[in-house]
């Protein structure tokens, strides 16, 4: 028997050893299949993302009561992102399982695990590649809800803050308060309409025209010398402190009385009324800003959670499709 063993064909022995070595050296990971599946998933994800962006933009109208609402648009975007993840990841996982090598003499449970891991790794590479290429786009998607709510409520809030809370506190040229903040200050120095000159049979037209001319010239001089900047600064400081002091109220009333035909008492009444309006506008603006910030926070949290869910669905689809593709490969 020993002689029979020694007389065995050497070529046949070498072939048997090479076969065993080749079988043992087959890797448990098919990187080529994983990379091809990841590329396919990333490309399909990009295509579907662009398609969804185009359809979403076409459904939004700048005109009131036209197009979809913000809530409908947000829900449609979430559904589309989830569908995109499921389809793209499923395709990438299936190709990964279908293109991997055949594992000979491997336990079925081990094959199932390897296919699942191949699909998951392909999904991970595709996700990282898409995130690297579309970082700015993904960032804009996450902040869409915040920008949508803040652009509406924040616009009204900004107008209220500029007109109320920051009255006279912004940029100023000369002695004039600039921008929308000058409205409330200008309202303080409006002339008394009861003193306007009217035509009557008892007045000579020439005299009336001369009187109107003089009053217009006087009004022009008064307008140029109105202390709106000073009053605006007083209002801004008072709003910051929470109330208008009696000394400031009396001083502003004196300025109004000097530049209008109002009495001191009438001027003080006007100051109280307008300052109350300013306080109301400031409170409304502050409330609008807080509401906008709260809506933005909730929208950002909601979108982020839904993106997390869609990514989980993508990972599951890729892993499941890879096992399906692996079965087709081994069939």
Buried (B, 14 or more C-beta within 10 A) or exposed (E): EEEEEEEEEEEEEEEEEEEEEEEEEEEEEBEEBBBBBBBBBBBBBBEBBEEBBEEBEEEEEEEEEEEBEBEEBBEBBBEBBBBBBBBBBBBBBBBBBBBBEEBEEEEEEEBBEBBBBBBBBBBBBBBEBBEEEBEEBBEEBBBBBBBBBBEBBBEBBBBBBBBBBBBBBBEBEEEBBBBBBBBBBBEBBEBEEEEEEEEEEEEEEEEBEEEEEEBEEEEEEBBEEBBBBBBBBBBBBBBEEEEBEEEBBEBBBEBBBBBBEBEEEBBBEBBEEBBEEBBEBBEBBBEBBEBBBEBBEEBBEEBBEBBEBBBEBBBBBBBBBBBBBBBEBBE
